[in-house]
Amino acid sequence: MERTQVAIIGAGPSGLLLSQLLHVCGIDSVILERQSREHVAGRIRAGVLEEGTVELLLKAGVGERMLNDRLVHDGVVLGFSERSIRVDLRELTGMGVTVYGQTEVTKDLMEARLAAGAKLIYEAGVVAIEGIDRAHPTVRYTHAGRTGELRCDFIAGCDGYHGICRTSVPPGALQTFERIYPFGWLGILADVPPATPELVYSNHERGFALCSMRSLNRSRYYVQCSLEEKLADWPDARFWDELRRRLPPEVAAAVVTGPSIEKSIAPLRSFVAEPMRFGNLFLVGDAAHIVPPTGAKGLNLAAADVRVLYQALAEYYRTGHGGLLEHYSAQCLRRIWKAVRFSWWFTSIMHKFSDDPFAHRLQLAELDYLAGSTAALTSMAENYVGLPFDTPP
């Protein structure tokens, strides 16, 4: 039987970041990941980072390439009624956001963990989590045709919405909240320059559209679509035409088209599971919460969970006191519900939910109010750049 201080299930960015931060604190960890290393490294995900997330990556010692390659955005653009308004994040809040792909964050963390000699076991199927209510729980897993056991002090469930950690919680101990949105995002990645220097979120009677980017030469575009749509029905030419229809005219004219290098349809949901601690098992990131990508909060919320958990574990191993661990769930959930609210609100005013013209006019009225109200724009900007970190309640 193997032994470690913290068993981390899931080698996505939250699991890797937690392991790296624990390493900086001199705390041992082992990561178990059911997918292959190549699969994890190749997943296409979002790429808007709050300043708090950037600071955490720097603290973990993995920020050098990010600082060299990132794009810093001081504003974001909202399109509606064939016009556009710029939300000046920097002027309204004193902060901006960083554009740096989650794929690149994952690669940076992988390299740092491997360079430190960390134990990462890919293609490890976790079959059981036992004894979370005892001092030393056990994780049972299979790898390369063999069965392994990992004994630890704590388990960090960083294995996503479909992982085993949340389903290992005793029946009745978990409460979940969920909202399924009646549409998805059809997204493409293309090696073309972005249409604009900053992200553009566009409300249109045909549906939502988003112009984003990963670099000065790689763009990520989305259009709202029904959940019944098939990728085969969306050749590149149809996508580009639909995208330009939904954008403000000056933005549409600036779109440079090209062959897609990735295309996918993602459903949208809001989901929260609480509490996030059960004995010595802690849920982190998507294992505990999902938000629609409209507010760019998914990775940032996961990083915020990691921040709270690694600081709590560092206190425990430094002093023997578990006070911060006791507050982990409550502290994280305060931030999570605020981000869930913002992502729901932003989704609700930018997407087409029905053919009801009254509902669409209400959306346009709210956007027009935003355009003319510094107070309303400040509220949006504060949420978009990331709210301050709460202290334990």
MORARA-V798671 format. One record per residue. N is the residue number from 1. RES is the residue in one letter. PHI is phi as a letter, one per 40 degrees, with the letter a starting at -180 (* if undefined). BURIAL is 1 if it has 9 or more other ideal C-beta (glycine too) atoms within 8 Angstrom, else 0. Layout:
BEGIN
((N;RES;PHI;BURIAL) (N;RES;PHI;BURIAL))
END
This chain:
BEGIN
((1;M;*;0) (2;E;c;0) (3;R;b;0) (4;T;a;1) (5;Q;c;1) (6;V;b;1) (7;A;c;1) (8;I;b;1) (9;I;b;1) (10;G;h;1) (11;A;b;1) (12;G;c;1) (13;P;c;1) (14;S;c;1) (15;G;c;1) (16;L;c;1) (17;L;c;1) (18;L;c;1) (19;S;c;1) (20;Q;c;1) (21;L;c;1) (22;L;c;1) (23;H;c;1) (24;V;d;1) (25;C;c;1) (26;G;g;0) (27;I;b;1) (28;D;c;0) (29;S;a;1) (30;V;b;1) (31;I;b;1) (32;L;b;1) (33;E;b;1) (34;R;c;0) (35;Q;c;0) (36;S;c;0) (37;R;d;1) (38;E;c;0) (39;H;c;0) (40;V;c;1) (41;A;c;1) (42;G;c;0) (43;R;c;1) (44;I;c;0) (45;R;b;1) (46;A;c;1) (47;G;a;1) (48;V;b;1) (49;L;b;1) (50;E;c;1) (51;E;c;1) (52;G;c;1) (53;T;c;1) (54;V;d;1) (55;E;c;0) (56;L;c;1) (57;L;c;1) (58;L;c;1) (59;K;c;0) (60;A;c;1) (61;G;g;0) (62;V;b;1) (63;G;b;1) (64;E;c;0) (65;R;c;0) (66;M;d;1) (67;L;c;0) (68;N;c;0) (69;D;b;0) (70;R;c;1) (71;L;b;1) (72;V;c;0) (73;H;b;1) (74;D;c;1) (75;G;a;1) (76;V;a;1) (77;V;b;1) (78;L;b;1) (79;G;b;1) (80;F;a;1) (81;S;f;0) (82;E;f;0) (83;R;b;0) (84;S;a;1) (85;I;b;1) (86;R;b;0) (87;V;c;1) (88;D;c;1) (89;L;c;1) (90;R;c;1) (91;E;c;0) (92;L;c;1) (93;T;b;1) (94;G;g;0) (95;M;b;1) (96;G;b;1) (97;V;b;1) (98;T;b;1) (99;V;b;1) (100;Y;a;1) (101;G;d;1) (102;Q;c;1) (103;T;d;1) (104;E;c;1) (105;V;d;1) (106;T;c;1) (107;K;c;1) (108;D;c;1) (109;L;c;1) (110;M;d;1) (111;E;c;1) (112;A;c;1) (113;R;c;1) (114;L;c;1) (115;A;c;0) (116;A;c;0) (117;G;g;0) (118;A;c;1) (119;K;c;0) (120;L;b;1) (121;I;b;1) (122;Y;c;1) (123;E;f;1) (124;A;b;1) (125;G;c;0) (126;V;c;1) (127;V;b;0) (128;A;a;0) (129;I;b;1) (130;E;b;0) (131;G;g;0) (132;I;c;1) (133;D;c;0) (134;R;b;0) (135;A;c;0) (136;H;b;0) (137;P;c;1) (138;T;b;1) (139;V;b;1) (140;R;b;1) (141;Y;a;1) (142;T;b;1) (143;H;a;1) (144;A;f;0) (145;G;g;0) (146;R;b;0) (147;T;b;0) (148;G;b;1) (149;E;b;1) (150;L;b;1) (151;R;c;1) (152;C;a;1) (153;D;c;0) (154;F;b;1) (155;I;b;1) (156;A;b;1) (157;G;c;1) (158;C;b;1) (159;D;b;1) (160;G;g;1) (161;Y;c;0) (162;H;c;0) (163;G;c;1) (164;I;c;1) (165;C;c;1) (166;R;c;1) (167;T;c;0) (168;S;c;1) (169;V;c;1) (170;P;d;0) (171;P;d;0) (172;G;g;0) (173;A;c;0) (174;L;b;1) (175;Q;b;0) (176;T;b;0) (177;F;b;1) (178;E;a;0) (179;R;b;0) (180;I;c;0) (181;Y;c;1) (182;P;c;0) (183;F;a;1) (184;G;b;1) (185;W;b;1) (186;L;c;1) (187;G;b;1) (188;I;b;1) (189;L;b;1) (190;A;a;1) (191;D;c;0) (192;V;b;1) (193;P;c;0) (194;P;c;1) (195;A;c;1) (196;T;a;1) (197;P;c;0) (198;E;b;1) (199;L;c;1) (200;V;b;1) (201;Y;b;1) (202;S;b;1) (203;N;c;1) (204;H;a;1) (205;E;c;0) (206;R;c;0) (207;G;h;1) (208;F;c;1) (209;A;a;1) (210;L;b;1) (211;C;b;1) (212;S;b;1) (213;M;a;1) (214;R;b;1) (215;S;a;0) (216;L;c;0) (217;N;b;0) (218;R;b;1) (219;S;b;1) (220;R;b;1) (221;Y;b;1) (222;Y;b;1) (223;V;b;1) (224;Q;c;1) (225;C;a;1) (226;S;c;0) (227;L;c;1) (228;E;c;0) (229;E;c;1) (230;K;b;0) (231;L;d;1) (232;A;c;0) (233;D;c;0) (234;W;b;1) (235;P;c;0) (236;D;d;1) (237;A;c;0) (238;R;c;1) (239;F;c;1) (240;W;c;1) (241;D;c;0) (242;E;c;1) (243;L;d;1) (244;R;c;1) (245;R;c;1) (246;R;c;1) (247;L;b;1) (248;P;d;1) (249;P;d;0) (250;E;c;0) (251;V;c;1) (252;A;d;1) (253;A;c;0) (254;A;c;0) (255;V;c;1) (256;V;c;0) (257;T;c;0) (258;G;a;0) (259;P;c;0) (260;S;c;1) (261;I;b;0) (262;E;a;0) (263;K;a;1) (264;S;a;0) (265;I;b;1) (266;A;b;0) (267;P;c;0) (268;L;b;1) (269;R;a;1) (270;S;b;1) (271;F;a;1) (272;V;b;1) (273;A;b;1) (274;E;a;1) (275;P;c;0) (276;M;b;1) (277;R;b;1) (278;F;b;1) (279;G;g;0) (280;N;b;1) (281;L;b;1) (282;F;b;1) (283;L;c;1) (284;V;b;1) (285;G;g;1) (286;D;c;1) (287;A;c;1) (288;A;b;1) (289;H;a;1) (290;I;b;0) (291;V;b;1) (292;P;c;1) (293;P;c;1) (294;T;d;1) (295;G;c;1) (296;A;f;1) (297;K;b;1) (298;G;d;1) (299;L;c;1) (300;N;c;1) (301;L;c;1) (302;A;c;1) (303;A;c;1) (304;A;c;1) (305;D;d;1) (306;V;d;1) (307;R;d;1) (308;V;c;1) (309;L;c;1) (310;Y;c;1) (311;Q;c;1) (312;A;c;1) (313;L;c;1) (314;A;c;1) (315;E;c;1) (316;Y;c;1) (317;Y;c;1) (318;R;c;0) (319;T;b;0) (320;G;g;0) (321;H;c;0) (322;G;b;0) (323;G;d;0) (324;L;c;1) (325;L;c;1) (326;E;c;0) (327;H;c;1) (328;Y;d;1) (329;S;c;1) (330;A;c;1) (331;Q;c;1) (332;C;c;1) (333;L;c;1) (334;R;d;1) (335;R;c;1) (336;I;d;1) (337;W;c;1) (338;K;c;1) (339;A;c;1) (340;V;c;1) (341;R;c;0) (342;F;c;1) (343;S;c;1) (344;W;c;1) (345;W;c;0) (346;F;c;1) (347;T;c;1) (348;S;c;1) (349;I;c;1) (350;M;b;1) (351;H;b;1) (352;K;c;1) (353;F;c;0) (354;S;a;0) (355;D;c;0) (356;D;c;0) (357;P;c;0) (358;F;c;0) (359;A;c;1) (360;H;c;1) (361;R;c;0) (362;L;c;0) (363;Q;c;1) (364;L;c;1) (365;A;c;0) (366;E;c;1) (367;L;c;1) (368;D;c;1) (369;Y;c;1) (370;L;d;1) (371;A;c;0) (372;G;b;0) (373;S;b;0) (374;T;c;0) (375;A;c;0) (376;A;c;1) (377;L;c;1) (378;T;c;1) (379;S;c;0) (380;M;c;1) (381;A;c;1) (382;E;d;1) (383;N;c;1) (384;Y;c;1) (385;V;c;1) (386;G;h;1) (387;L;c;0) (388;P;c;0) (389;F;c;0) (390;D;c;0) (391;T;c;0) (392;P;d;0) (393;P;c;0))
END
